[in-house]
Amino acid sequence: MEKILSKLKKVHLIGIGGIGMAGLAYLLKEKGFLVSGSDIRENNIVKQLCKEGVTISLGHRKENLEGAEIVSYSSAIKKSNPELKEAKRRGLVVLKRAELLSLLSQKEKTIAVTGSHGKTTTSSLLSFVLTTLGYSPAVFIGGVSLNYDKLAWWGKELFVIEADESDASFLYYTPWVSLITNIDFEHLDYYKSIENLRDHFLKFASKTTGITIGCGDDENTAYVLNRVPSITYGFSPGNEVRAERMHFDKEFSCFDLIIAGKRIGRVSIPLLGEHNVLNTLAVLSFFYYLKEDMGRVIPALRGFKGTKRRFEKRVVEGVTFIEDYAHHHTEIKAVLKAAQPLRGKRKIIIFQPHRFSRIKLLYPHFRNCFFSCDYLIITDIYPAGEKKINGVDGLFLYNEIKKSFSGRIEYVPKRDLVEVVPPFLREGDLVFFLGAGDINLVMNEIIRRFTKIHSKAGSFS
């Protein structure tokens, strides 16, 4: 297959407007491939790729394959997609995104970062520290690194890849180092049971040629780590790499780093929350395996700016707006716990649920994840390409959460958010926009509307 890639140069990407497919487009273009793509609608990613010279068609039609030699598609693309069906009919080389990415990375030492939560932050932080220390890794992450304003880029020898576990496509990789952040009740529409999900992670780890690094405090991850050569990290004493004396200082999480029973030094990272301390321990564990001087590694952490849509903050007219990709109940709990050191008169959350299948399977878990919140707004479910499930919508989730929620809660259709939210805001509010859909675009509109209202009023009511 690698020989085929060396001969074929025209690649068409179905679903190119998704974050993962866009990253693949950048890598292919940098390697000299002629890249085209298609998506249902235009977004900022599509606009940027067009500026970079990628030909993109809006709408999926078999005519879009003109001249294509290789066709790749994301996990969101259905078998009934007309372009996918036509590519198979023509006998073109058809590859899943991870399958193509694994072929591109075959000559590199791959560090594959996977897990139910924290993949993007961990792979971004690892890439940043490697670069800061003088390495030149190739990088493919599921978000935009704020240090580089990029999704993906080429380097040499090392290749940091955020490996998608949602449809078992991470099994295409044969990593040098595997890094598993955690294994949670996620993507069970595909795996059907937590046991099957866990077994797929074990298959992934078993393909690793070097070492598997993972959180030893996570029960399901520990199950995997106990069956393969591994380094464990976490807070409990049984881990080889761990954190002690953790506390939060303004915008920093601080802790003592302990490795193999020895106190190495004090670590400060510009990321809030216990979950981000664990993400940092994952990165430190990799450098421990690399036998890198921790005296070089620890100071490098402080320069990390994070990734887009991961606890991104903006202060506008005295109101703090926080955007986060959190769409799973575990992620929501982690974000709100991380926000506890932040001062605010009121904590307001606008939550956009993600995928009908996820809400159908996990809705009871969302009843208790919005703690210490004064005002909660549930809006419409972002479908992410799924068909609607009868009886499962934003109003359904609102009614379920309302049963145990002690604060003020409302269901507001997405189309009404821009009218409802801005007049309600006051100076000193902390306003969270949570979700993996297009809630970030809604937030931008709300901020514009709020700024306009405030400038006219001259002061808060």
C-alpha positions in Angstrom: 0.0 0.0 0.0 2.9 2.4 0.7 4.1 1.9 -2.8 0.6 2.8 -4.1 0.9 6.1 -2.2 4.2 6.8 -3.9 2.6 6.5 -7.3 -0.8 8.1 -6.8 -1.0 11.9 -6.1 -4.6 13.0 -6.4 -6.5 12.6 -3.1 -10.1 13.5 -2.4 -11.3 13.9 1.2 -15.0 13.3 2.0 -16.0 15.4 5.0 -13.0 17.8 4.7 -14.6 20.4 6.9 -14.2 18.3 10.0 -11.2 19.0 12.2 -9.5 15.6 11.6 -10.0 15.5 7.9 -8.7 19.1 7.6 -5.5 18.1 9.5 -5.0 15.3 7.0 -5.5 17.7 4.2 -2.7 19.9 5.5 -0.3 17.0 5.8 -1.1 15.6 2.4 -0.7 19.1 0.8 2.6 19.6 2.5 3.8 16.2 1.2 3.0 17.3 -2.4 -0.3 15.5 -3.0 -3.0 17.3 -5.0 -5.9 17.6 -2.5 -9.6 18.1 -3.1 -12.5 17.6 -0.8 -16.2 18.0 -0.1 -18.5 18.8 2.8 -22.2 19.5 3.4 -21.7 23.2 4.2 -19.0 25.9 4.4 -17.3 26.6 7.7 -14.2 28.4 8.8 -12.1 25.3 8.2 -13.4 25.0 4.6 -12.7 28.7 4.0 -9.1 28.4 5.3 -8.4 25.3 3.2 -9.7 27.1 0.1 -7.2 29.9 0.8 -4.5 27.3 0.9 -5.4 26.2 -2.6 -7.5 23.1 -1.8 -10.5 22.6 -4.2 -13.6 22.0 -2.1 -17.1 21.3 -3.3 -20.2 21.9 -1.1 -22.5 19.0 -1.2 -21.7 15.3 -1.8 -22.0 14.3 -5.4 -20.2 11.6 -7.4 -19.1 14.3 -9.9 -16.8 15.6 -7.1 -14.5 12.6 -7.7 -13.3 13.9 -11.1 -9.6 13.0 -11.4 -9.3 11.4 -7.9 -7.0 8.4 -7.4 -7.3 8.0 -3.6 -10.5 8.7 -1.6 -10.4 9.0 2.1 -13.3 9.6 4.5 -14.0 10.4 8.1 -15.9 8.3 10.7 -18.9 10.6 10.3 -19.4 9.6 6.7 -22.1 7.0 6.1 -21.8 4.0 3.8 -24.7 5.5 1.7 -22.6 8.6 0.9 -22.8 9.0 -3.0 -19.1 9.9 -3.3 -18.0 6.9 -1.2 -20.3 4.5 -3.1 -19.0 5.9 -6.5 -15.3 5.6 -5.4 -15.9 1.9 -4.6 -17.7 1.4 -7.8 -14.9 2.9 -9.8 -12.3 0.7 -8.0 -10.4 3.7 -6.5 -8.2 3.3 -3.5 -10.6 4.0 -0.6 -9.1 4.5 2.9 -10.5 5.6 6.2 -8.8 8.7 7.6 -6.8 6.7 10.2 -5.8 4.2 7.6 -4.4 6.8 5.3 -2.7 8.6 8.2 -1.1 5.4 9.4 0.4 4.9 6.0 1.8 8.4 6.0 3.4 7.8 9.4 4.9 4.4 8.7 8.5 5.7 8.5 8.2 7.7 11.7 8.4 6.8 15.3 4.7 7.3 16.2 3.5 8.5 19.6 -0.3 7.8 19.5 -2.3 9.6 22.1 -5.8 8.2 22.7 -8.5 7.9 25.4 -12.0 9.0 26.1 -11.1 12.5 27.4 -8.0 14.7 27.2 -6.5 13.5 24.0 -6.3 16.9 22.3 -4.8 18.8 25.2 -2.3 16.0 25.9 -1.1 15.6 22.3 -0.9 19.4 22.0 1.1 19.8 25.1 3.4 16.9 24.2 4.0 18.4 20.7 4.7 21.8 22.2 7.3 20.6 24.7 9.0 18.4 22.1 9.3 21.4 19.9 10.5 23.7 22.7 13.2 21.3 23.6 14.6 21.2 20.0 12.9 18.1 18.6 11.0 18.6 15.4 8.0 16.3 15.5 5.4 15.8 12.9 2.0 16.5 14.5 -1.6 15.6 13.9 -4.1 16.7 16.6 -7.9 17.1 16.9 -7.8 20.8 17.6 -5.9 24.0 16.9 -2.8 24.5 18.9 -2.8 28.1 20.2 1.0 28.1 20.3 1.2 27.4 16.5 -2.4 28.1 15.3 -2.2 24.8 13.4 -4.0 21.4 13.3 -1.1 19.4 11.8 2.4 19.8 10.3 5.3 17.7 9.2 8.5 17.2 11.1 11.1 14.4 11.3 11.6 11.1 13.1 8.8 11.6 15.8 5.2 11.8 14.9 2.6 12.8 17.5 -0.8 11.6 16.5 -4.1 12.0 18.3 -5.7 8.6 17.7 -9.5 8.5 17.4 -11.0 5.6 19.3 -14.6 6.3 18.4 -14.9 3.6 15.7 -11.8 1.5 16.5 -9.9 3.1 13.7 -7.0 3.6 16.2 -6.2 -0.1 15.5 -4.7 0.9 12.1 -1.6 2.3 14.0 1.4 0.5 15.2 2.8 3.0 17.6 6.2 3.2 19.1 4.6 4.7 22.2 0.9 4.5 23.1 -0.5 7.0 25.6 -4.0 6.2 27.0 -5.5 9.1 29.1 -8.6 7.2 30.3 -11.3 4.8 29.2 -14.9 6.0 30.0 -18.5 5.2 29.0 -18.2 6.8 25.5 -19.0 5.7 22.0 -21.1 2.8 23.3 -23.3 3.1 20.3 -20.4 1.5 18.4 -18.9 -0.7 21.1 -22.1 -1.7 22.9 -20.4 -2.4 26.2 -17.6 -1.0 28.3 -15.9 -4.4 28.3 -15.7 -4.4 24.5 -14.4 -0.9 24.5 -11.7 -1.8 27.0 -10.7 -4.9 25.0 -10.2 -2.7 21.9 -7.9 -0.4 23.9 -6.0 -3.6 24.9 -5.6 -4.6 21.3 -4.4 -1.0 20.6 -1.8 -1.2 23.4 -0.7 -4.7 22.4 0.4 -3.4 19.0 2.8 -0.9 20.6 6.4 -1.7 19.9 7.9 0.4 22.8 5.8 1.2 25.9 2.2 2.1 26.8 1.8 5.0 29.1 -1.5 5.5 30.9 -3.4 6.7 34.0 -3.1 4.1 36.7 -5.9 5.7 38.7 -8.4 4.9 36.0 -9.8 1.4 36.6 -10.4 0.6 32.9 -7.1 1.9 31.8 -5.3 0.1 34.6 -6.9 -3.2 33.3 -5.0 -2.5 30.0 -1.8 -1.4 31.6 -1.5 -4.5 33.7 -1.4 -6.6 30.6 1.3 -4.8 28.5 4.7 -3.2 29.2 3.7 0.1 30.7 4.4 3.2 32.7 1.6 4.4 35.0 0.9 7.9 36.2 -1.7 9.5 38.5 -2.2 10.7 42.1 -2.1 7.4 44.0 1.1 6.0 45.5 1.1 3.0 43.2 2.0 5.0 40.1 5.5 5.3 38.8 4.9 9.0 37.9 2.7 11.0 40.2 1.7 14.4 41.6 1.7 15.4 45.2 0.8 18.6 47.0 -1.4 19.9 44.2 -2.9 23.4 44.4 -4.2 26.1 42.1 -2.6 29.6 41.9 -4.6 32.0 39.7 -4.2 30.6 36.2 -1.8 27.8 37.1 -2.0 24.2 38.5 0.9 23.4 40.7 2.2 20.2 42.1 5.3 18.2 43.2 6.5 15.7 40.6 7.4 12.3 42.0 9.1 9.7 39.7 10.0 6.2 40.9 9.7 7.4 44.5 12.0 10.4 44.0 10.9 14.0 44.3 12.0 15.6 41.1 10.7 19.2 41.4 7.8 21.6 41.5 5.7 21.9 38.4 3.5 24.8 37.3 1.3 24.6 34.2 -0.9 27.3 32.8 -3.9 24.9 32.8 -6.5 24.7 35.5 -8.0 21.5 36.9 -7.0 18.0 38.2 -7.7 16.6 34.7 -5.1 18.9 33.3 -2.6 17.8 35.9 -3.2 14.2 34.8 -2.7 15.3 31.1 0.6 16.9 32.2 1.7 13.8 34.0 1.1 11.8 30.8 3.5 14.1 29.0 6.1 14.0 31.8 5.8 10.2 31.7 6.8 10.2 28.0 9.9 12.3 28.7 10.7 10.0 31.6 10.6 7.1 29.1 12.7 9.1 26.8 15.3 9.7 29.6 15.1 13.4 29.0 16.5 15.8 31.6 13.4 16.9 33.7 15.3 20.1 34.5 14.7 21.0 30.8 11.2 19.6 30.5 9.5 21.2 33.6 10.3 24.8 32.7 9.1 24.2 29.1 5.6 23.4 30.3 4.9 27.0 31.4 4.9 28.3 27.8 2.0 26.2 26.7 -1.0 28.3 25.6 -3.5 25.4 25.2 -5.8 24.6 22.3 -8.8 26.3 20.9 -12.2 25.4 22.5 -10.5 24.0 25.6 -11.3 26.4 28.5 -10.7 29.4 26.3 -11.5 32.6 28.1 -12.6 36.0 27.0 -13.5 39.0 29.2 -15.9 41.4 27.6 -17.4 44.4 29.5 -16.8 42.8 32.8 -18.3 39.4 31.9 -16.0 36.3 31.6 -17.0 34.0 28.7 -15.5 30.5 28.8 -15.7 28.2 25.9 -15.0 24.4 26.2 -15.5 21.4 24.0 -16.9 19.4 27.0 -19.9 17.3 25.8 -19.6 14.2 28.0 -20.7 14.3 31.6 -17.2 13.4 32.8 -15.7 16.3 30.9 -18.4 18.8 32.1 -17.6 17.8 35.7 -13.9 18.3 35.1 -14.4 21.8 33.5 -16.6 23.0 36.3 -14.3 21.7 39.0 -11.4 23.4 37.2 -13.3 26.7 37.2 -13.9 26.7 41.0 -10.9 29.0 41.7 -12.3 31.6 39.3 -14.3 34.3 41.0 -17.7 35.4 39.6 -21.0 36.7 41.0 -23.0 34.2 39.0 -22.1 31.0 37.1 -24.2 30.6 34.0 -23.9 27.6 31.7 -25.2 27.2 28.1 -25.0 23.5 27.2 -25.4 22.2 23.7 -25.8 18.4 23.9 -23.9 16.4 21.2 -25.4 13.5 19.2 -28.8 11.9 19.8 -27.2 8.5 20.4 -25.0 9.8 23.2 -28.0 11.5 25.0 -30.1 8.4 24.6 -27.4 6.2 26.2 -26.1 8.5 28.8 -28.8 11.0 29.8 -29.1 9.8 33.5 -25.4 10.9 33.9 -26.1 14.5 32.9 -28.5 15.0 35.9 -25.7 15.6 38.4 -22.8 17.0 36.4 -23.9 20.7 36.4 -23.0 21.4 40.0 -22.5 24.9 41.7 -24.4 26.5 38.8 -26.8 29.4 39.3 -28.4 29.3 35.9 -28.4 26.5 33.3 -29.6 26.7 29.8 -30.1 23.5 27.8 -30.4 24.0 24.0 -31.0 21.8 21.0 -28.9 18.6 20.4 -26.2 19.0 17.8 -26.7 16.0 15.5 -23.1 15.6 14.2 -24.6 13.8 11.1 -26.9 11.5 13.0 -30.6 11.1 12.3 -33.0 12.3 15.0 -34.2 9.7 17.5 -37.8 10.0 18.4 -38.3 11.4 21.9 -34.7 12.4 22.3 -34.1 16.1 22.0 -33.0 19.1 24.0 -36.3 19.4 25.7 -36.1 15.7 26.8 -32.7 16.3 28.4 -33.9 19.5 30.1 -36.8 17.6 31.7 -34.4 14.9 32.9 -31.9 17.3 34.4 -34.7 19.4 36.0 -35.6 16.5 38.2 -32.5 16.9 40.4 -31.2 20.4 39.5 -31.5 23.0 42.4 -30.7 26.2 40.5 -32.6 28.0 37.7 -32.9 25.9 34.5 -34.5 26.6 31.2 -34.7 25.0 27.8 -34.0 27.6 25.0 -34.0 26.6 21.3 -30.7 27.4 19.6 -32.3 29.9 17.3 -33.5 32.0 20.4 -30.2 32.0 22.4 -28.9 35.2 20.8 -32.0 37.1 21.9 -32.5 35.5 25.3 -29.0 35.4 26.8 -27.4 38.9 26.2 -30.0 41.0 28.1 -29.7 38.7 31.1 -25.9 39.1 31.6 -24.4 41.3 34.3 -20.9 42.5 35.2 -19.0 39.8 37.1 -20.8 36.8 35.5 -18.9 33.6 34.5 -20.6 32.3 31.4 -19.8 28.8 30.1 -20.5 27.6 26.6 -20.1 23.9 26.6 -20.4 21.4 23.7 -18.7 19.9 20.7 -21.0 21.3 18.1 -21.4 24.8 16.8 -22.1 26.5 20.2 -18.8 28.4 19.7 -20.4 30.3 16.8 -23.5 31.0 18.9 -21.2 32.3 21.6 -19.6 34.8 19.2 -23.0 36.1 18.2 -24.1 36.4 21.8 -20.9 38.4 22.6 -21.6 40.7 19.7 -25.2 41.3 20.7 -24.2 41.7 24.4 -21.5 44.3 23.4 -24.0 46.2 21.4 -26.6 46.3 24.2 -24.0 47.3 26.7 -22.6 50.1 24.6 -26.1 51.6 24.1 -27.0 51.3 27.8 -23.6 52.7 29.0 -23.8 50.6 32.1 -25.3 47.4 33.5 -28.9 47.4 34.7 
